[in-house]
Structure formats: C-alpha cells, structure tokens
Amino acid sequence: MKKPLQVMKFGGTSVGDASCIARVCEIVKKASRDYSVLVVVSAMSGVTNKLIEAATRAEAGERDNAGLLVDSLRKQHAVALHALIHDDGTRKRLSARIEELLKEANRLCEGTALIHELTPRTLDSVSSLGERLSAPLVAAALEECGVATEAIEATGLIVTDGYHGAAEPVIDRTQERSEARLRPLLQKGVVPVVTGFIGATPEGVLTTLGRGGSDYSATILGAAIAADEIIIWTDVNGVLSADPRLVPEARTIPEISYREAAELAYFGAKVLHPKTLRAVIAGEIPIWIRNTFEPSNPGTLGVKALTAIKDVSLIAVGGPGIVGLPDVVGRTFSTTASVRANVLLISQSSSQNDICFIVSSADAKRTVEALRQQFAQDLAHHKVEHITLDPNIAIVAVVGENMRGTVGVAGRTFSALGREDVNIIAIAQGSSESNISFVVASQHMSKALAAVHREFSLDLRSPSEIAPASK
C-alpha cells in the first residue's frame, strides 16, 4: 500500500547541536517506517543571527569582527560534524562543503565591507547560509542511521517573486518543480532534506521568506506535493494559551483551528510563522505542533488563547480638518503599502478626526516619513494637523472561534482590564469575531495578559483530548 506523506519541519533548537540532530534522526527514522517523509530544516540555533551580525559588521567596515563570527560558525559545524559522522569519506565530503559555504560568507562580507552597503539581495545570500549548512549535515546524519536521504536546496523547488527579505511563493511554478524533483525520491523511499527559509526567483536569484520562514517553507512544500499532514517540530509542546514567560499558568491548547492559529501567529505567537497557514488551508492539510525534546507528547493540532506583540508602534493621522479631506484613508494606506509596511491593527473614531494604525517598529520610521511626504501640502495648510508616532505600546489579542455568538466576551475582557487599572488606547475587532485586539501601554502588556488569562480560566483547560489543527 502507498504510505501517507508526512512533512516534518525541524526548527533551530531542534537541530541546535549534535545531540539534537541525533534526536531528529531517531524521530525521522521511526516515522519513515509508516510514512513517506519529507524533512525541512532550519539553520542550527543561533547561526542566522551570527550571519546577519557578520554582514552588519562588514557594512560598518569591521572586516575582522565579521571574519571572527564566520570562524565561530566553522567551529560550531565542525563539532557537530565530528560527533555525528563517522565515515571518513562522508566526513571529508561534508567538511569540504561546509568550507565552501563559509568561504562564500566571507566573500559576501568582504564585498559588503568594500562598498559599506548591505543590500537586501546580499543579506538574503548571507542569511540563507545557515540552512544551506544544516541540510547536508542532517541528511548525512540520517544516512548514518540507515535512512536513505538526499539534501536539497529549496532554490530549486520554491519559486518566489523578487522581493528580498520577505519573498512570496509562486504557487503553480513551485508545485511543478516540487512534484518533478521530490515525488520520484519519495516513491523510492528516499527522505529529502530540504533547506527551509529560502527560495529563488524564476531566474534563479536566491530569496528568503522572512525570519522564521522555515515553517512557511514546510507548508508551501506540503501543499505543493499534497501531503497528508505536516508536523512542526519545535521546543514547546504545541500552541500555548499565552506566552509562559509572561503568564506562568499558560497551558497547551489541545486543538486549534486554522483561523485561530493564524490570528495567534499574526499577533505575535512565536510557534508559527504568520504566513504558515496560507498554503494549506485550501487543501485542509492538518498541522501538528510537537516538541522535539518530548516526542511522546502529542502536542496541538474555543476564549481559547491570548497573544501579544510588543515591538510595534502606533501611527496617528488626524485633526478636525481631515473630516472634509477626500480619500484620507485611501492615501494613508496606499502610502503605507508603498513602503511595504504591514498594518497589524486599524482603529478610527466615528468623528473621523483621527485614523490610527499599528505597524512593526522596524517599519515605523519610514512609514511616518512617507506619510509626511504624502500629506505635506495638507500639513502646511493645517488640513491634516498631525502625523504622530508612539513606540511605547503593545497589542494584546484575545482569540477563539467560540467567541462568535458568545455574549459578554468583550465586556468580561475589558472589565478584567479595568480591575487591574490597565488603560486601553485603541480597540479593533475583525468581522470574523474570532479576535478582539486592543492596544495598551507596553509596560502594561504582561498585566493585561495575566488579567484576561485569569478571567477566562485558561489555566484550567485540560490538554487531554488532543487532535491536529483543522479547518
């Protein structure tokens, strides 16, 4: 009988060192008895950060410091290689490949240092090297465990647009390439080990899917080859009801819908990349979140959960004069889109005196500059009185599909906040009614999360009835 197809993605902590990779091999070997398995891997823990730091230092002219960071990566991978691989031929071949990739890192950093500019295309090339280093290492470790495998760079599978740093997949081209390259291997019982996070334009120029994009790679490939299920292996036992660092009483959620998972990821939950679910919703492919370090824990396949995001800024465009000003909303958001800033939340008063919205803090400065340029004439004539930026805020999202039609959820939420003297700056609720989001001062974020978590007794939910993520 044809085996069902399982895509397994292993994050940075899951392949963090030799002992972690050995654990991954055990998981994959066991699964391959009953499934055809496709593996997607991240860079080893901390590697992408070091690569980006090396490139940034090179841009500042610090060639020696950039070189030292690359040397530290050489040592990190050499230690793992010698612990995992015992065949001399394989070890020699892998050592040469690791050295080749690290020389590429040095060349890119040297070029960056010469011109004192780190372009988005170069940053993609540098930051992708972590996955390109880890995939051959994991594949070779699997071979030593008796699993037939092949390391594959996703540049030959995932076709994207040309937007460096956050490229979007071209689904039909990706499906064609993935079927042609992966299906024959899977049919022969070979486990492909694919680099997460990266793709390439139709012309072959390397791109990346954004930080944390290996999750996205797994679901893109899972959808492209019609996987039966996808497992995101990480360092937690599934999706939690809140960030346990902020709410110690947080518990694993047994089951969560695509919509709920998307809302949580969008508003800062770290278990899933915000774009992860886009690719699989149409095919209704279930996604599991499981813990590499506790593989027997079934994980997560409802108010159901809370999340919060802190590195955000509130931008307000306003003044009484904008009431009669044509197309303020359209101009505001077309300008924001032109600088590729992602709008996380929007709130507007009924008087239309102010439009406020929230973007990532990394996007805030250029967004405000673009808006001030767009509304320069209106500011000069006081039709628009202010374009302001508040970086000291946080978004808290209350998520659960069972909120829909449940009377009093919003009232209980805001009453709980009031009892803790947490002031609400702005509120937004989507038409889906599965999310109420509100803005508070950043110093009140933890207090707000704890208050709402208690209000809905999320700490008392039992993780017993476990099922995968579903539509």
Secondary structure, 3 states (H helix, E strand, C coil): CCCCEEEEEECCCCCCCHHHHHHHHHHHHHHCCCCEEEEEECCCCCHHHHHHHHHHHHHCCCHHHHHHHHHHHHHHHHHHHHHHCCCHHHHHHHHHHHHHHHHHHHHHHHHHHHHCCCCHHHHHHHHCHHHHHHHHHHHHHHHHCCCCEEEECHHHCCEECCCCCCCCECHHHHHHHHHHHHHHHHHCCCEEEEECCEEECCCCCEEECCCCCHHHHHHHHHHHCCCCEEEEEECCCCCECCCCCCCCCCCECCCCEHHHHHHHHHCCCCCCCCCHHHHCCCCCCCEEEEECCCCCCCCECCCCEEEEEEEEEEEEEECHHHHHCCCHHHHHHHHHHHCCCCEEEEEECCCCCEEEEEEEHHHHHHHHHHHHHHCHHHHHCCCCCEEEEEEEEEEEEEECHHHCCCCCHHHHHHHHHHHCCCCCCEEEECCCCCEEEEEEEHHHHHHHHHHHHHHCCHHHCCCCCCCCCEC
